[in-house]
Amino acid sequence: MVRENFSFETKLIHNQHSVDPWTGAVSVPIQHSSTFHQGDFESFGKYDYSRSGNPTREALEETIAHLEGGVKGFAFSSGMAAISTAFLLLSKGDHVLISEDVYGGTYRMITEVLSRFGVEYSFVDTTDLGKIESNLQPNTRVIYVETPSNPLLKISDIKGICQLAKQHNCLTFVDNTFLTPALHRPLELGADVVLHSATKFLSGHSDVVAGLAVVKDPELADKIGFLQNTFGAVLGVQDCWLVLRGLKTLHVRLRQSQESARQIAAYLTTVPEVTDVFFPGLKSHPGRRLHEEQAEGPGAVLSFSLKDARAVKTFVEELRIPVFAVSLGAVESILSYPSKMSHGAMPVEEREKRGIHDGLLRLSVGLERAEDLIEDFEGAFAALKRESQELGAWNRGAI
């Protein structure tokens, strides 16, 4: 029996799948079988075909539902598979409102796929409830929110958005990838569907691609369960096990990375070459107070701006510690270039309109010592400063 009053940290370790009831194993068994023998001709058992249900996948789905406070979880082959399947709740003629500062893959799905099937959409600044309300239409069926948003870490009022959604008979989807249920539980604030790229903090080791969805309404759970089985983009059992293993250390990983992110964000505000720092843990962040009301920490992702693409190139080439790559939420720090990576699917004019310019970098802070990362950054900024001085001297004719 799982006690509901356990702390979140304890729930990560002690839940209904902590011990295998058949063997006593403290690791969830990996059930590779694709099909299951039916012993009764008249009625089938709980499992028949692994696309429809598998004991290992079920363990992950029940665990994430328990951690998010939902009634049902669903595991998919990627974060985009989870998002795309949730969007299949929409029909031709429906309208969806989306945070304008949204992951490029989500932008691509909406503008290039859903639009082909007659689903209408509007991008809006979801940090402004007035703008959301003014953009709601009679056929709006979903408000899709990222908070903190990717990559500018904008903060939206989930409770306020959910109240608006209910008044207009539409659902609220919240992408909780950046914070995870360790810091943020949108279902408790009124959201209908919570989505994750479990590739990121939940698994945490850059060794699995996975997506999760959690809902709090049994009727909605039945609808998404039907779509999951019909569309079939389910997560394989080996990857389910990897996510389950990663979940056990989620709290300590995220706590350490978050503390380092605080130090690095504070340091970046002192660097002349940095024009902006985006991190909800900074007092200067416009959404800090709201974020503190609805979340238990700022997370471990931040973004910052340099002068231009040339400065970014020099800075990145001088670094030794962070991995320069797509993705985030891993034990290693990952530095990403949104304009060519996470948001490369957005047209240039759309990116720039949203403030995702060629000088923007996104940093997912890992488990390295913060002081080592700052020292590495200092060396890269010193190189950037030298280059700027040499360029200035060249322009003045001194070289």
Secondary structure, DSSP 8 states (H G I E B T S, - for coil): ---TTS-HHHHHHSSTTSS-TTT--SS------SB---S-SSS--S-SBTTT--HHHHHHHHHHHHHHT-SEEEEESSHHHHHHHHHTT--TT-EEEEESS--HHHHHIIIIIGGGGT-EEEEE-TT-HHHHHHH--TTEEEEEEESS-TTT-----HHHHHHHHHHTT-EEEEE-TTTHHHH--GGGGT-SEEEEETTTTTT-SS----EEEEES-HHHHHHHHHHHHHH--B--HHHHHHHHHHHTTHHHHHHHHHHHHHHHHHHHTT-TT--EEE-TTSTT-TTHHHHHHH-S---SEEEEE-SSHHHHHHHHHH-SSSEESS---SSS-EEE-TTTTTTTTS-HHHHHHTT--TTEEEEE--SS-HHHHHHHHHHHHHHHHHHHHHHHHHHTT--
